[in-house]
Amino acid sequence: MRDGYCAQRCLTNVAFLDMVR
């Protein structure tokens, strides 16, 4: 459960950073 949540957050973070960049 925690791994799935972390993975989802990581993906969101990457997408967000990519968009900001």
TANORQUI-V992945 format. One record per backbone hydrogen bond with DSSP energy under -1.0 kcal/mol. NH is the residue of the N-H (numbers start at 1). CO is the residue of the C=O. E is the energy in kcal/mol with one decimal. If there is no record, write none. Layout:
BEGIN
((NH | CO | E) (NH | CO | E))
END
This chain:
BEGIN
((5 | 1 | -2.3) (6 | 2 | -3.0) (7 | 3 | -2.9) (8 | 4 | -2.6) (9 | 5 | -2.7) (10 | 6 | -3.1) (11 | 7 | -2.7) (12 | 8 | -2.4) (13 | 9 | -3.0) (14 | 10 | -2.8) (15 | 11 | -2.5) (16 | 12 | -2.9) (17 | 13 | -3.2) (18 | 14 | -2.7) (19 | 15 | -2.3) (20 | 16 | -2.9) (21 | 17 | -3.0))
END
